[in-house]
Amino acid sequence: MTNKEKYGNEIIELAANTALFGLKNGKPAICEEIKCEECDFYESDSCKGSTYNFREWLNSEYVEPPVDWSKVAVDTPILVRGIESDAWTRRYFAKYENGIVYAWGYGATSWSARGSGDISDWKMAKLAESEE
C-alpha cells in the first residue's frame, strides 16, 4: 500500500483547502498550519518541501510508524511473536522495560493474572489495531 492509498481521503480534503503540502509526523499537513521545523521535509534550516518531494512521498510505500511502547497503557491488546515465521499471538500489554515488550501470559490481563510472574517478554510486538 502506498502513502497515496493510505492517506487518499485526507489528501483530497487538504487539496480542497491549499496547494502547499507538508508532512508532520509522516502524515499530510497544510504548510501554513505547521511550523517549518515540524515538517518532515525540513532539513538544516531550510524547507525541502516541494511538489516533487510530496509527489515522491505519495508514491512511496507506506511505512507504519514505530510504537512508543513507553506510552502504551497496561492491558492494551497487542500481537506478539518470538520469530518472524511464527503466527501473531493475541496478548495484553503488561510493561515496557529496557527496550523489551512484556505481555500477560495466556490471555490474562492485569486484573486476571496470578501475579508479576505471569508475564513474558517478546522479541516482536505490535498494537493489535495495526493488524491488516
N, C-alpha and C positions, 0 to 999 in steps of 0.2 A: 504494500500500500504506500502510495506517495503522500507527501505533505498536502498536495492539492486535493487528494481524495479524503484525507483525514480532516482537513480544515475547510473543505469546499463551501459549506454554508456560511461559516464565519467570514471567509474571504469575500463572498458575494455581498454580505451585509456591510463589510468595511468599504468595498468598492463603491457602494451607493453613496458613501459619505466623503471619500477622499481619493486622490490619485497616488498619494505617497504612503508607502507601507514600510513598516519596520518589523522587527521581531523582538518580543520581550519574553524571556524565558522559553524560547523555542516556539512561541505562539504568535500569530499575526497580530499586528497592532497598528494604529494610526500614528504616523510620525509625530504629528502635532500634540498628541496626548501622552507621549512619553518623553523623558529626558534622553538626550543623545547617549549619555553614559549608561542608560538602562537598556539600550538597543543592542541586540546580539550582533548587528553589523558594525558597531562602533569599535574602532581599533586605534590605539595610540593617539588620542586627542583628535581624531578625525572620523567623519562618517563614511563608512564604506557601503552604505545603503544606496541602492540604485535599482532601476527596473531590471537590469541584468541579474544582479545578485538575488533579488526577490524571485525572479523567474527561475533561476537556478535552484533556489531553495524549494520552490513549488514542485519542481520535477524530480527532486531527490527523494530517496527512500525515507519514510517516516521512522524515527527512532524514539522509542519510549523513553521518557526522561527517567533518570535514576531515582529510586525511592530514598528519601531521607528517613531511614529507619528510626533515628532518634526521636522523630516526631510522630511515629505511629502509635496509636492508642492500644493498650493491652486489650486482648480479646478481639482484635480486628481480624476478619477472615483473611487468610493468606494461603498461598500454594507453595509447597516446598518439595525438594527432591535432593538426593545425595549426589547424583551424577547426571550428566546431560541426557543419557539414554533412558533414565528412569521416567516413569509417568509422574505427573504432578500429583501430590497428595494434599488433601484439604486439611488444614490445621488452623489453630487460632494463635495469633501472635502473643508471645509471653514477654520477651525483652530483647534488647539490642545491647550487646556489651563487647567491647574490644573488637569491633568490626564483624561480629558474628550475630546472626539472627537465631533466636531461640523460639520454639513453639511448644505449646502444651501438648502432651502426649495423648494419643488415641482419641482425638477429637474433643478432649476436655477443654474447659475454659478456666479462668482464674477461680471461678465460683465452684466448679465441679472437680478440679484437680485435687489430688490427695496431698499435695504439698509442693515445695520448691523442687523436690527430686523428680517430679513428674513433667519435666521439660527436656527437650532435646535440641541440640544445635544442628543447623542445616547449612550445607555448602551453597545451595541455591534457593532463593526465595523471591516471591513477587506477590503483590497485592492481588487478591482474588478477583477484584473488579477489572483488572487489566487483562484477564484471560480472554483470548479471542479464538 
